[in-house]
Amino acid sequence: MTEELNQFFREGKFVNVDGTNIFTIDKGKGEIVLLLHGFFSTSYSFRKIIPILSQNFRVIAPDLPGIGFSEETGEVYSHRMLAKFLYKFLSKITEGPVHIVAHDYGGPISFLLINEHPEKVKTITVLSSFLNLKKLSFYFPLNILSVRFLGNLFSFFLSSSFLKTIYNTKLVSKDCKIGEELASDYAHLLLEGNKKNNFLKMCQCVDRTLYAQRDMESGLQKMIGGRQVIWGKEKPSFSVAQAEYIKEKLRLGFTNYIEGKHLLMEEHPDELAKRITVLVDKFSRKA
């Protein structure tokens, strides 16, 4: 674990949710902006954007249960369970609504949260996520890891060096390649100890049923606050068709495209922070 990751850990705290300690960054004051990570990422993935956003807002960035520095739960790691868990987490943080920035798998989790508790979300920014389960095609190696047994076998190949290859070929553009130290930090956060098993559970428990599809779309239809969809221009890990589908269900006229691939918060934190700030300011109490 590098000194940078050590410092990040020291700046965080733990929020107890039903007996499970959830690692959380809680920085700044004002309107609450919740940063929700997805596959192959943790709250640490937002480390570049947190200092920017926290100048104007209270930024909350948790690690999902069993991932990063958070303790695991004994429940199935479906996005329906995680949505219920997220609601309990938010209830510990604030009584009022929050602004959600949902990346990757954080999208489906947020959509289900909004369906059950639309009053908890003031705005949503969807980053490189997915909604259309029928036409969902996972990026490599998520497409393998999400298959039971096959994914378990393939997980033996996961290592710091392999993660580095995944990030640099699938998740970030060639101008923002990650080095050995960052790859080692991600390996510590995603693969060390029982974290690998928890990560696999999350990959393999994506609910693809018609009920999940219905409830996620229902959540987006209930979203009446601020909303935007942001995608990377360069070979996105989730197809542009997914972006357009989310845009349609959110009743938006366009998708915001910025330079980069999938981990836009790693690649272009300043540009991303600017887009988030504009939306949050527009729908905040001070506006």
N, C-alpha and C positions, 0 to 999 in steps of 0.2 A: 504494500500500500504506500503510495507516494505521499510526500509531505502535503501536496495540494489536496489530496483526498482526506488526509488526516485533519487538515484545517477545516475542510468542508464538514466533516463529522463533528468537530468541536463546535462549529457554529449552529448545529442543529439541536433538536430536542426530541423527546419521545411523548407521544400522545397515546394514552391508554384507551383502547376501544374494545369493550367486552373482554378485558383481560389480555389483549394483545397490544404490545407496545409498537407503535408505528413511528418510525423515524420521520421527522418533519423539519424542513427549513421554514422558519417564520421570521420574516425580515421586513422592516418598513412600517409605515402607518398609512391609514386611510382606507379607501375601497379595497376589498379583499380580492386578489387575483389568485386563483387556484391553478397551479401548473400540474397537469396530470400526464404522467409518462405512459408508454406502451411497451411493446416487445423490444428486446435488445436495448433497453434504456432504463434509467432510474432518475430520481430527483437530481442526481449529479449531472445528468445530461443538460440540465437547465442552468448550470453554474455560471455561464457567461451572461445569461439574460437576467438572472435574479438581481444583480447589482444595479442594472439599468432600470428595471421596473420598480424596484424598491425605493427609488428616489422619489416616486410619486404615489406609490400604492403599498399596501400591506401584502406581501407575496408569501403564499403558502405553497410549499412543494413537498408532498409526502412520497415515500417509497411505498408501493403496493405491498400487501402482506406477503412475507416470505421472500421478498426481493430487496436487494440493497442491504440496508441496515435494519429493516423492519423484521419483527418476529413473524413466524408463520401461524396460520390458523389451521384448524382441522377440517375446514369445509372445502367443498369442491370449488375450484378456482374459475368458475364461469363468470362471464361479465354480469350476469344477473346477481350472483352473490356479491361480486365486487361493487356493484352499484348500491346494494343495500348497505354494505360495509362503508362505502363512501358517504352515504347519508348520515350514518352514525358518527363518522369522523367529523363531518362538517358541523354536526350538532354540538360537538365538543369545542369547536373553534368559534362559532358565532351563531346567533339566533336569526340573523338576517340573510339576504341573498348574496351570492358571490358571482364573480366573473370567472368563467372557466376557460382555460386554454387546454384543449384536449388533443394529445398527439397519439397517432397510431391506435393501439387498442384502448387508449383513454377515451377515444370517440364513442365506441359502442357502450362503454361503461357509463359515460355521461348521458348518452341518449336515453338509456333506461332509467337513470336517476331523474332526468327531466320528466319522463313519463309518469313516474310515481310522485315526484315532488317538484312540479314546475315552479313553485313559489321560491325555491332555493337558488334559482339561477337567473341572474340579471342579464348577462350576455354570455355567448359562447363563441370561441374561436376554434375552429376545427382545423387541425394540421395533419396533412398526409395520413388520412384515416380510411375507414371503410364502413359501408352501410348495406350495400346490396349483397346479401349473403349468397344468393343463388348464382351470382356471377363473380364471386370472390375467388381470387387467385393469389395465394400467399407468395411472397418473394422467397428466394433461396437464402438460408436453409429452413426458413419457417415452414415451407411447404412439406418438408420432410419431418421436422420436429413435431408438427401438429398431428402426425399419424401415429397412433398408438403402436407399440412394439418396435416399429421401424424407427420412430423418433427416439425411443429409448436406446436402441443400438447405435444410432448415429450420434447420440449425445456423448459417447465415449471419445469422439474425435474433437469435441469442443475444448479449446484451450486458449490461452492468451494469444498465441500466434495465429490460430485459426480465426479468432474474433477479429484480429487486426485485418485479416484478409476479407472477412465479411463486411466490415465497416468500410474499408477502402474500395471495395468493388461494388457494393450494393447500397450503402447507406449515406455516404458522403461523396462529394465531387472530388475530382483529382486535385483541385487547388486547396482542398481542406483535409488532406489525408491525415489520419491519426498515427502517432508514433508508438514505440514499444511501451512507454510508461503509461499512456492513456489506455492502451489495450490491456495492460496488466491491471489497471484499476477497474476496468469493466469486467475482467475475469474475476476479480475479487468480489465485485458486487453481484455478479450473475451466476457464478459457477462454484464458488468456494463452499465447502461443506454441503449442507442440504439445500442450498440456494438453487443448485442445478435441478434438483428434483422439483422444487417449487416452480421454477421457470418452465420446466417441461409440462407440469400440470396446467399452468396458465395457457401454454401453447395448445394443449390437447383438449381443453375444456371450452373452447369457443362454441357457444350455442348457435347452431346453424338452422334451428327449427323455424317453421313458419310463425310460431308464437313469438320468438325472439325478433324476427323481422317485423312483425306487426307492432310489437311494443316499442321497438326503436323508432320506427316511423311515426308512431303515435306521439312519442316524446318530442320529436322535431316539429310536429304539427302544433303541439302545445306551446312551443317556444315563441313568445311574442316580443321578447326583448331584443337587444342587439345581437347580431349574428354575422359571422363571416367565415368563409372557407379559404384557406391558404395552402397552396401546393407548390412543390419545387418544379422548376422548369425542366431540369435535366434528368431524363429517365427515372421518373418517380417509382418508388417501390410498390405503391398502390396505383392502379391505372387512373388515367384522366377520367375514364368513365365512372369510376367511383366518386371522384370529385364532383362531376356533373350531377350524379344521382343525389348526393348530399345537398348540393346547391338547390336542386329542384325541390326536395322535401323541406328545405328551410325557406323556400319561397324567395330565393335571391335571384338577382338578375345576372350576376357574374361571379367568377372565381378569381381570387387574387393569386397571381403567379409571381414568385420571386426566384432569384438565382439559387441554385442548389438542388440537392436530391431529396433525401428523406429526413435526415436529422437537421432540419433548418436552424434549430437553436444552437447547434454546434457550428454550423457553417456561416450563418448571417444573423447573429443575435441583434445587432443594431437595427437592421431593417425590420426584423420580426417584432422587436420591441416597439418600434414606431407604429406599426400596424395595430398592434394590440392596444397601445396607449390611446390612439385616436378613437377606437371603439369604446373603450372603458370610459374615457372622458365624456363622450357623447351621452352615455347612459348612466352616469354617476350623479350623485346628489348635488354636486357642485356645479353641474352643467346647467 
